[in-house]
Amino acid sequence: MDTNTLLIIVVVILLLGGGGFFFRRR
């Protein structure tokens, strides 16, 4: 697995799991 692949997976998990987490902080 490359670093880019891991990054994409993390982003997808964040969007599916806690989609409004980063948006709430702003």
CYANA upper distance limits for C-alpha pairs under 8 A (distance plus 0.5 A):
  1 MET  CA      5 THR  CA      6.78
  1 MET  CA      6 LEU  CA      7.49
  2 ASP  CA      6 LEU  CA      6.99
  3 THR  CA      7 LEU  CA      6.69
  4 ASN  CA      8 ILE  CA      6.73
  5 THR  CA      9 ILE  CA      6.76
  6 LEU  CA     10 VAL  CA      6.65
  7 LEU  CA     11 VAL  CA      6.69
  8 ILE  CA     12 VAL  CA      6.69
  9 ILE  CA     13 ILE  CA      6.67
 10 VAL  CA     14 LEU  CA      6.63
 11 VAL  CA     15 LEU  CA      6.65
 12 VAL  CA     16 LEU  CA      6.59
 13 ILE  CA     17 GLY  CA      6.09
 13 ILE  CA     18 GLY  CA      8.31
 14 LEU  CA     18 GLY  CA      5.74
 14 LEU  CA     19 GLY  CA      6.40
 15 LEU  CA     19 GLY  CA      4.68
 15 LEU  CA     20 GLY  CA      8.32
 19 GLY  CA     23 PHE  CA      8.32
 20 GLY  CA     24 ARG  CA      6.35
 21 PHE  CA     25 ARG  CA      7.25
 22 PHE  CA     26 ARG  CA      7.25
